[in-house]
Amino acid sequence: MINRRFALKSAMLGTISAMALVMGSSFSAYAANDKLKIGFVGVTSGPAAAWGTSNVRSMQTLAAWWNEKGGVKIGDKTYDIEIVTFDDQKDPKRAVEGMEKMAQEGIHYVVGPNVDDGAAAVRPVAEKNNIIYFPYAFPKELYTAPASNAVLGMIANYQSGPAIYKYLMENKGVKKVAFLAANESDPLSQRDGGVAAAKALGLEVVAQNDTYQNDTRDFTPVLTPIVALSPDLLVLSGVAPANAPLIIRAARELGYEGLISTETAQDAKVLEEGAGELANGFISVGGASTPEIASDTMKEFVDRYTKMFGEYNDESNTKVYALQYIIDTLKANPAAIESVDEYKKTMDSFSAANPYLKGDAKLSYVGTTSFGQKRQLAVPMVVNEYKDGAFQTLFVGTVD
């Protein structure tokens, strides 16, 4: 009797276990989300590493957040977001390799590259393989017809430069300006745009041909003749985050007392470590948010980012937008998951709530004035002033 009862009980337990296993498997199969890969190709090492690292960390923070909440619903499917990254080391040839890798993995949406050369180099690969990419690079030919696959992810120097110069003319009495750039196509292009903008505003450009090699560590020789000209403003065109504090320190130690600015985003921690209080007053384009306009969602993003990586980069206030735009545009037209042509059609009329700003701010594509077509993400133009280890908002603007 005991054996029979034991056998019966064992059989029942076995049946229940089997049923639970089947039900569990069925539930897991039912609950499993599809996977949507979004790529990144950009610089995460070397002097400009902060630019690409900010991209990657912003994307990873958002993806982890959304996946934790159950994934992203696009059409009738729910997706977990996977970020696929490639460090191009600020080398155009490696950028091409990275974009080819994305194509091989069937990825249609890629954030980056971070510099002009890389963004231009990957264009043929992106167009051939139906990839929409979001560079942080400024050449207008990337965004004007017949080009159509690149979408500018930030404010361009020819949009922010005039705004900064005008503000400093009206509020700081700036009349004379000098430019300094690394001897590379990206910063040289930004310098030329800055010089043109300064002259158009009526500023006296006292220096515009001075350059340095990107691996320079002693900037005293190149800065000495510029400081002797006593400009009111020294513009560091396209300066890499690692070089900015070295140049600032050298200029101040040479006795330069004027203003210093750049149209590229910077890293407050790097400035603090490399120049300390000598960097106070340094003006740069910042992240697309300020404490006054940041929503609770933006505050939670900053908190999650900081917990994931142990620190935060103000530039990520801008870099958070690219992945958000990609996903929200796909939500507006799920057919765009497999067709970038559908994505392009959606861009002209796309509008969605901006989760990162207070009030009724909207996400939309802009760029008509600069490029003749909507090939730019609408993000606030925040201009910062560095002081005692942190950025403070100087002013906020917009572009159309």
One Martini backbone bead per residue (centre of mass of N, CA, C, O) as a GRO file, in nm:
protein
  400
    1MET     BB    1   0.060   0.061  -0.022
    2ILE     BB    2   0.295   0.253   0.014
    3ASN     BB    3   0.406   0.212  -0.272
    4ARG     BB    4   0.157   0.306  -0.422
    5ARG     BB    5   0.139   0.586  -0.305
    6PHE     BB    6   0.419   0.671  -0.391
    7ALA     BB    7   0.379   0.625  -0.693
    8LEU     BB    8   0.135   0.812  -0.728
    9LYS     BB    9   0.271   1.065  -0.619
   10SER     BB   10   0.504   1.067  -0.820
   11ALA     BB   11   0.332   1.084  -1.075
   12MET     BB   12   0.192   1.349  -1.008
   13LEU     BB   13   0.448   1.519  -0.977
   14GLY     BB   14   0.550   1.465  -1.262
   15THR     BB   15   0.309   1.588  -1.410
   16ILE     BB   16   0.326   1.867  -1.284
   17SER     BB   17   0.617   1.927  -1.373
   18ALA     BB   18   0.566   1.898  -1.674
   19MET     BB   19   0.349   2.114  -1.693
   20ALA     BB   20   0.527   2.344  -1.583
   21LEU     BB   21   0.740   2.323  -1.803
   22VAL     BB   22   0.553   2.378  -2.041
   23MET     BB   23   0.433   2.643  -1.939
   24GLY     BB   24   0.704   2.786  -1.904
   25SER     BB   25   0.791   2.764  -2.197
   26SER     BB   26   0.546   2.906  -2.317
   27PHE     BB   27   0.580   3.168  -2.160
   28SER     BB   28   0.864   3.236  -2.256
   29ALA     BB   29   0.795   3.242  -2.555
   30TYR     BB   30   0.578   3.463  -2.521
   31ALA     BB   31   0.764   3.680  -2.356
   32ALA     BB   32   0.958   3.707  -2.565
   33ASN     BB   33   1.149   3.935  -2.722
   34ASP     BB   34   1.246   4.106  -2.958
   35LYS     BB   35   1.529   4.223  -3.146
   36LEU     BB   36   1.690   4.554  -3.152
   37LYS     BB   37   1.941   4.691  -3.347
   38ILE     BB   38   2.176   4.947  -3.251
   39GLY     BB   39   2.425   5.156  -3.365
   40PHE     BB   40   2.787   5.232  -3.317
   41VAL     BB   41   3.012   5.483  -3.472
   42GLY     BB   42   3.310   5.577  -3.293
   43VAL     BB   43   3.480   5.760  -3.049
   44THR     BB   44   3.652   5.585  -2.746
   45SER     BB   45   3.948   5.696  -2.805
   46GLY     BB   46   4.147   5.926  -2.699
   47PRO     BB   47   4.114   6.273  -2.703
   48ALA     BB   48   3.791   6.220  -2.817
   49ALA     BB   49   3.637   6.007  -2.634
   50ALA     BB   50   3.402   6.168  -2.495
   51TRP     BB   51   3.210   6.180  -2.734
   52GLY     BB   52   3.149   5.868  -2.774
   53THR     BB   53   3.099   5.780  -2.483
   54SER     BB   54   2.842   5.946  -2.453
   55ASN     BB   55   2.682   5.794  -2.659
   56VAL     BB   56   2.698   5.504  -2.549
   57ARG     BB   57   2.592   5.557  -2.261
   58SER     BB   58   2.321   5.669  -2.343
   59MET     BB   59   2.222   5.418  -2.495
   60GLN     BB   60   2.258   5.211  -2.263
   61THR     BB   61   2.075   5.346  -2.059
   62LEU     BB   62   1.813   5.341  -2.223
   63ALA     BB   63   1.800   5.040  -2.292
   64ALA     BB   64   1.796   4.936  -2.000
   65TRP     BB   65   1.541   5.085  -1.916
   66TRP     BB   66   1.343   4.969  -2.125
   67ASN     BB   67   1.396   4.667  -2.070
   68GLU     BB   68   1.312   4.676  -1.770
   69LYS     BB   69   1.005   4.768  -1.867
   70GLY     BB   70   0.969   4.541  -2.130
   71GLY     BB   71   1.024   4.731  -2.358
   72VAL     BB   72   0.945   4.811  -2.706
   73LYS     BB   73   0.665   4.932  -2.874
   74ILE     BB   74   0.621   4.829  -3.223
   75GLY     BB   75   0.339   4.803  -3.300
   76ASP     BB   76   0.287   4.443  -3.252
   77LYS     BB   77   0.572   4.472  -3.110
   78THR     BB   78   0.834   4.371  -2.881
   79TYR     BB   79   1.148   4.524  -2.780
   80ASP     BB   80   1.479   4.472  -2.740
   81ILE     BB   81   1.760   4.670  -2.687
   82GLU     BB   82   2.061   4.666  -2.886
   83ILE     BB   83   2.398   4.767  -2.850
   84VAL     BB   84   2.626   4.831  -3.118
   85THR     BB   85   2.980   4.864  -3.110
   86PHE     BB   86   3.240   5.101  -3.254
   87ASP     BB   87   3.579   5.184  -3.254
   88ASP     BB   88   3.737   5.427  -3.474
   89GLN     BB   89   3.969   5.617  -3.353
   90LYS     BB   90   3.938   5.861  -3.556
   91ASP     BB   91   3.923   5.668  -3.820
   92PRO     BB   92   3.798   5.642  -4.132
   93LYS     BB   93   3.865   5.342  -4.191
   94ARG     BB   94   3.728   5.235  -3.932
   95ALA     BB   95   3.451   5.349  -3.988
   96VAL     BB   96   3.399   5.171  -4.230
   97GLU     BB   97   3.423   4.904  -4.081
   98GLY     BB   98   3.191   4.961  -3.888
   99MET     BB   99   2.965   4.992  -4.102
  100GLU     BB  100   3.003   4.711  -4.225
  101LYS     BB  101   2.927   4.560  -3.969
  102MET     BB  102   2.638   4.665  -3.955
  103ALA     BB  103   2.549   4.548  -4.226
  104GLN     BB  104   2.607   4.246  -4.155
  105GLU     BB  105   2.385   4.274  -3.905
  106GLY     BB  106   2.130   4.443  -4.018
  107ILE     BB  107   2.172   4.747  -3.961
  108HIS     BB  108   1.983   5.068  -4.003
  109TYR     BB  109   2.082   5.214  -3.722
  110VAL     BB  110   2.329   5.481  -3.666
  111VAL     BB  111   2.550   5.617  -3.442
  112GLY     BB  112   2.736   5.827  -3.612
  113PRO     BB  113   2.999   5.985  -3.627
  114ASN     BB  114   3.213   6.249  -3.457
  115VAL     BB  115   3.349   6.323  -3.737
  116ASP     BB  116   3.396   6.435  -4.051
  117ASP     BB  117   3.563   6.210  -4.186
  118GLY     BB  118   3.391   5.970  -4.093
  119ALA     BB  119   3.114   6.064  -4.205
  120ALA     BB  120   3.211   6.071  -4.502
  121ALA     BB  121   3.327   5.778  -4.535
  122VAL     BB  122   3.039   5.620  -4.471
  123ARG     BB  123   2.833   5.699  -4.686
  124PRO     BB  124   2.848   5.472  -4.904
  125VAL     BB  125   2.774   5.241  -4.708
  126ALA     BB  126   2.501   5.349  -4.614
  127GLU     BB  127   2.364   5.374  -4.894
  128LYS     BB  128   2.407   5.078  -4.991
  129ASN     BB  129   2.278   4.952  -4.691
  130ASN     BB  130   2.048   5.104  -4.563
  131ILE     BB  131   2.159   5.357  -4.370
  132ILE     BB  132   2.094   5.540  -4.090
  133TYR     BB  133   2.279   5.828  -3.977
  134PHE     BB  134   2.422   6.006  -3.668
  135PRO     BB  135   2.610   6.262  -3.678
  136TYR     BB  136   2.890   6.463  -3.521
  137ALA     BB  137   2.888   6.655  -3.790
  138PHE     BB  138   2.912   6.953  -4.022
  139PRO     BB  139   2.895   6.896  -4.315
  140LYS     BB  140   2.657   6.989  -4.543
  141GLU     BB  141   2.681   6.752  -4.760
  142LEU     BB  142   2.548   6.531  -4.568
  143TYR     BB  143   2.242   6.702  -4.565
  144THR     BB  144   2.235   6.751  -4.866
  145ALA     BB  145   2.140   6.734  -5.164
  146PRO     BB  146   2.151   6.398  -5.235
  147ALA     BB  147   2.169   6.357  -4.954
  148SER     BB  148   1.976   6.129  -4.693
  149ASN     BB  149   2.120   5.940  -4.447
  150ALA     BB  150   2.192   6.192  -4.280
  151VAL     BB  151   2.174   6.302  -3.923
  152LEU     BB  152   2.200   6.558  -3.726
  153GLY     BB  153   2.266   6.538  -3.362
  154MET     BB  154   2.331   6.855  -3.356
  155ILE     BB  155   2.482   7.150  -3.321
  156ALA     BB  156   2.630   7.357  -3.528
  157ASN     BB  157   2.882   7.585  -3.561
  158TYR     BB  158   2.712   7.768  -3.775
  159GLN     BB  159   2.492   7.805  -3.538
  160SER     BB  160   2.651   7.872  -3.264
  161GLY     BB  161   2.869   8.079  -3.322
  162PRO     BB  162   2.702   8.338  -3.381
  163ALA     BB  163   2.557   8.331  -3.106
  164ILE     BB  164   2.807   8.363  -2.929
  165TYR     BB  165   2.931   8.620  -3.050
  166LYS     BB  166   2.687   8.803  -3.009
  167TYR     BB  167   2.669   8.775  -2.704
  168LEU     BB  168   2.963   8.884  -2.647
  169MET     BB  169   2.924   9.158  -2.775
  170GLU     BB  170   2.668   9.248  -2.595
  171ASN     BB  171   2.792   9.141  -2.292
  172LYS     BB  172   3.144   9.168  -2.327
  173GLY     BB  173   3.274   9.354  -2.562
  174VAL     BB  174   3.349   9.210  -2.818
  175LYS     BB  175   3.594   9.273  -3.106
  176LYS     BB  176   3.833   9.063  -3.081
  177VAL     BB  177   3.948   8.771  -3.275
  178ALA     BB  178   4.080   8.436  -3.230
  179PHE     BB  179   4.216   8.146  -3.398
  180LEU     BB  180   4.234   7.785  -3.311
  181ALA     BB  181   4.369   7.482  -3.474
  182ALA     BB  182   4.382   7.184  -3.574
  183ASN     BB  183   4.559   6.992  -3.829
  184GLU     BB  184   4.245   6.927  -3.934
  185SER     BB  185   3.958   6.911  -4.108
  186ASP     BB  186   3.753   6.959  -3.886
  187PRO     BB  187   3.868   7.217  -3.736
  188LEU     BB  188   3.919   7.380  -3.996
  189SER     BB  189   3.624   7.400  -4.081
  190GLN     BB  190   3.529   7.541  -3.822
  191ARG     BB  191   3.708   7.785  -3.848
  192ASP     BB  192   3.600   7.894  -4.117
  193GLY     BB  193   3.313   7.934  -4.011
  194GLY     BB  194   3.389   8.127  -3.778
  195VAL     BB  195   3.521   8.350  -3.941
  196ALA     BB  196   3.278   8.421  -4.116
  197ALA     BB  197   3.087   8.490  -3.879
  198ALA     BB  198   3.258   8.714  -3.749
  199LYS     BB  199   3.270   8.903  -3.995
  200ALA     BB  200   2.957   8.932  -4.032
  201LEU     BB  201   2.943   9.078  -3.734
  202GLY     BB  202   3.217   9.276  -3.719
  203LEU     BB  203   3.465   9.138  -3.643
  204GLU     BB  204   3.801   9.126  -3.551
  205VAL     BB  205   4.041   8.931  -3.716
  206VAL     BB  206   4.371   8.856  -3.586
  207ALA     BB  207   4.343   8.526  -3.611
  208GLN     BB  208   4.342   8.219  -3.860
  209ASN     BB  209   4.633   8.030  -3.908
  210ASP     BB  210   4.660   7.876  -3.647
  211THR     BB  211   4.831   7.567  -3.557
  212TYR     BB  212   4.813   7.211  -3.456
  213GLN     BB  213   4.891   6.918  -3.332
  214ASN     BB  214   4.702   6.675  -3.174
  215ASP     BB  215   4.975   6.577  -2.995
  216THR     BB  216   5.004   6.820  -2.838
  217ARG     BB  217   5.149   6.956  -2.510
  218ASP     BB  218   5.292   7.230  -2.605
  219PHE     BB  219   5.135   7.561  -2.645
  220THR     BB  220   5.321   7.807  -2.623
  221PRO     BB  221   5.431   7.867  -2.912
  222VAL     BB  222   5.142   7.910  -3.052
  223LEU     BB  223   5.031   8.133  -2.835
  224THR     BB  224   5.222   8.375  -2.813
  225PRO     BB  225   5.133   8.546  -3.072
  226ILE     BB  226   4.833   8.564  -2.992
  227VAL     BB  227   4.854   8.707  -2.716
  228ALA     BB  228   5.001   8.964  -2.835
  229LEU     BB  229   4.715   9.062  -2.977
  230SER     BB  230   4.479   9.092  -2.773
  231PRO     BB  231   4.223   8.931  -2.761
  232ASP     BB  232   3.894   8.896  -2.646
  233LEU     BB  233   3.883   8.622  -2.825
  234LEU     BB  234   3.934   8.264  -2.803
  235VAL     BB  235   3.907   8.019  -3.055
  236LEU     BB  236   3.856   7.659  -3.029
  237SER     BB  237   3.848   7.478  -3.296
  238GLY     BB  238   3.751   7.159  -3.249
  239VAL     BB  239   3.827   7.078  -2.967
  240ALA     BB  240   3.951   6.848  -2.777
  241PRO     BB  241   3.901   6.760  -2.455
  242ALA     BB  242   4.214   6.701  -2.391
  243ASN     BB  243   4.320   6.991  -2.507
  244ALA     BB  244   4.177   7.229  -2.372
  245PRO     BB  245   4.330   7.254  -2.092
  246LEU     BB  246   4.613   7.300  -2.215
  247ILE     BB  247   4.547   7.566  -2.360
  248ILE     BB  248   4.434   7.727  -2.127
  249ARG     BB  249   4.680   7.713  -1.944
  250ALA     BB  250   4.883   7.843  -2.138
  251ALA     BB  251   4.737   8.112  -2.179
  252ARG     BB  252   4.730   8.201  -1.880
  253GLU     BB  253   5.045   8.177  -1.830
  254LEU     BB  254   5.086   8.413  -2.058
  255GLY     BB  255   4.842   8.635  -1.969
  256TYR     BB  256   4.567   8.570  -2.061
  257GLU     BB  257   4.233   8.755  -2.013
  258GLY     BB  258   4.039   8.654  -2.196
  259LEU     BB  259   3.828   8.485  -2.382
  260ILE     BB  260   3.709   8.136  -2.411
  261SER     BB  261   3.611   7.922  -2.693
  262THR     BB  262   3.363   7.676  -2.819
  263GLU     BB  263   3.161   7.449  -3.043
  264THR     BB  264   3.237   7.219  -2.858
  265ALA     BB  265   3.208   6.969  -2.655
  266GLN     BB  266   3.262   6.909  -2.304
  267ASP     BB  267   3.452   6.813  -2.001
  268ALA     BB  268   3.450   6.895  -1.676
  269LYS     BB  269   3.652   6.690  -1.558
  270VAL     BB  270   3.885   6.749  -1.753
  271LEU     BB  271   3.911   7.048  -1.686
  272GLU     BB  272   3.968   7.017  -1.385
  273GLU     BB  273   4.223   6.831  -1.413
  274GLY     BB  274   4.386   7.022  -1.636
  275ALA     BB  275   4.304   7.347  -1.515
  276GLY     BB  276   4.099   7.424  -1.326
  277GLU     BB  277   4.056   7.758  -1.251
  278LEU     BB  278   4.161   7.840  -1.542
  279ALA     BB  279   3.871   7.748  -1.676
  280ASN     BB  280   3.726   7.979  -1.592
  281GLY     BB  281   3.495   8.095  -1.848
  282PHE     BB  282   3.457   7.869  -2.032
  283ILE     BB  283   3.313   7.830  -2.359
  284SER     BB  284   3.037   7.605  -2.452
  285VAL     BB  285   2.875   7.353  -2.586
  286GLY     BB  286   2.613   7.182  -2.457
  287GLY     BB  287   2.374   7.030  -2.333
  288ALA     BB  288   2.015   6.983  -2.398
  289SER     BB  289   2.020   7.112  -2.090
  290THR     BB  290   1.868   7.231  -1.786
  291PRO     BB  291   1.750   7.269  -1.476
  292GLU     BB  292   1.504   7.448  -1.575
  293ILE     BB  293   1.412   7.228  -1.826
  294ALA     BB  294   1.421   6.967  -1.683
  295SER     BB  295   1.288   6.673  -1.651
  296ASP     BB  296   1.224   6.388  -1.480
  297THR     BB  297   1.342   6.207  -1.699
  298MET     BB  298   1.618   6.341  -1.713
  299LYS     BB  299   1.690   6.296  -1.416
  300GLU     BB  300   1.676   5.985  -1.436
  301PHE     BB  301   1.887   5.950  -1.651
  302VAL     BB  302   2.123   6.068  -1.491
  303ASP     BB  303   2.103   5.868  -1.258
  304ARG     BB  304   2.143   5.606  -1.422
  305TYR     BB  305   2.409   5.677  -1.556
  306THR     BB  306   2.571   5.722  -1.293
  307LYS     BB  307   2.528   5.432  -1.182
  308MET     BB  308   2.658   5.280  -1.428
  309PHE     BB  309   2.946   5.485  -1.450
  310GLY     BB  310   3.016   5.700  -1.199
  311GLU     BB  311   2.928   5.927  -1.413
  312TYR     BB  312   2.889   6.253  -1.583
  313ASN     BB  313   2.800   6.399  -1.905
  314ASP     BB  314   2.666   6.683  -2.029
  315GLU     BB  315   2.651   6.586  -2.333
  316SER     BB  316   2.417   6.373  -2.277
  317ASN     BB  317   2.184   6.577  -2.314
  318THR     BB  318   2.220   6.524  -2.626
  319LYS     BB  319   2.281   6.208  -2.674
  320VAL     BB  320   1.991   6.099  -2.590
  321TYR     BB  321   1.829   6.162  -2.863
  322ALA     BB  322   1.887   5.961  -3.092
  323LEU     BB  323   1.742   5.704  -2.986
  324GLN     BB  324   1.472   5.839  -2.939
  325TYR     BB  325   1.416   5.911  -3.234
  326ILE     BB  326   1.429   5.634  -3.357
  327ILE     BB  327   1.202   5.499  -3.193
  328ASP     BB  328   0.972   5.711  -3.243
  329THR     BB  329   0.975   5.679  -3.553
  330LEU     BB  330   0.908   5.376  -3.553
  331LYS     BB  331   0.638   5.408  -3.410
  332ALA     BB  332   0.512   5.590  -3.637
  333ASN     BB  333   0.670   5.363  -3.844
  334PRO     BB  334   0.717   5.028  -3.850
  335ALA     BB  335   0.825   4.990  -4.149
  336ALA     BB  336   1.117   5.121  -4.077
  337ILE     BB  337   1.271   4.874  -3.969
  338GLU     BB  338   1.318   4.774  -4.293
  339SER     BB  339   1.276   5.090  -4.402
  340VAL     BB  340   1.432   5.385  -4.478
  341ASP     BB  341   1.221   5.513  -4.662
  342GLU     BB  342   1.006   5.531  -4.442
  343TYR     BB  343   1.166   5.710  -4.255
  344LYS     BB  344   1.194   5.953  -4.445
  345LYS     BB  345   0.890   6.007  -4.473
  346THR     BB  346   0.843   6.063  -4.161
  347MET     BB  347   1.022   6.316  -4.096
  348ASP     BB  348   0.851   6.561  -4.208
  349SER     BB  349   0.593   6.492  -3.985
  350PHE     BB  350   0.727   6.451  -3.729
  351SER     BB  351   0.588   6.402  -3.387
  352ALA     BB  352   0.683   6.435  -3.036
  353ALA     BB  353   0.732   6.402  -2.726
  354ASN     BB  354   0.948   6.559  -2.495
  355PRO     BB  355   1.090   6.393  -2.219
  356TYR     BB  356   1.335   6.619  -2.133
  357LEU     BB  357   1.116   6.845  -2.113
  358LYS     BB  358   0.933   7.077  -2.012
  359GLY     BB  359   0.623   7.059  -2.107
  360ASP     BB  360   0.537   7.084  -2.477
  361ALA     BB  361   0.769   6.964  -2.606
  362LYS     BB  362   0.920   6.867  -2.924
  363LEU     BB  363   0.982   6.630  -3.157
  364SER     BB  364   1.193   6.704  -3.445
  365TYR     BB  365   1.272   6.783  -3.770
  366VAL     BB  366   1.539   6.972  -3.905
  367GLY     BB  367   1.728   7.203  -4.146
  368THR     BB  368   1.616   7.378  -4.381
  369THR     BB  369   1.802   7.628  -4.371
  370SER     BB  370   2.084   7.468  -4.392
  371PHE     BB  371   1.981   7.206  -4.609
  372GLY     BB  372   1.677   7.189  -4.745
  373GLN     BB  373   1.627   6.967  -4.515
  374LYS     BB  374   1.529   6.717  -4.285
  375ARG     BB  375   1.862   6.666  -4.114
  376GLN     BB  376   1.777   6.728  -3.797
  377LEU     BB  377   1.785   6.749  -3.463
  378ALA     BB  378   1.576   6.877  -3.219
  379VAL     BB  379   1.777   7.074  -3.011
  380PRO     BB  380   1.890   7.246  -2.773
  381MET     BB  381   2.086   7.547  -2.741
  382VAL     BB  382   2.349   7.509  -2.518
  383VAL     BB  383   2.535   7.751  -2.336
  384ASN     BB  384   2.841   7.736  -2.158
  385GLU     BB  385   2.998   7.790  -1.831
  386TYR     BB  386   3.282   7.746  -1.662
  387LYS     BB  387   3.278   7.654  -1.294
  388ASP     BB  388   3.415   7.486  -1.051
  389GLY     BB  389   3.354   7.186  -1.205
  390ALA     BB  390   3.117   7.331  -1.377
  391PHE     BB  391   2.828   7.397  -1.555
  392GLN     BB  392   2.685   7.700  -1.682
  393THR     BB  393   2.428   7.875  -1.799
  394LEU     BB  394   2.413   8.122  -2.047
  395PHE     BB  395   2.230   8.004  -2.298
  396VAL     BB  396   1.926   7.957  -2.504
  397GLY     BB  397   1.856   7.795  -2.818
  398THR     BB  398   1.766   7.770  -3.174
  399VAL     BB  399   1.668   7.572  -3.459
  400ASP     BB  400   1.523   7.497  -3.799
   0.00000   0.00000   0.00000
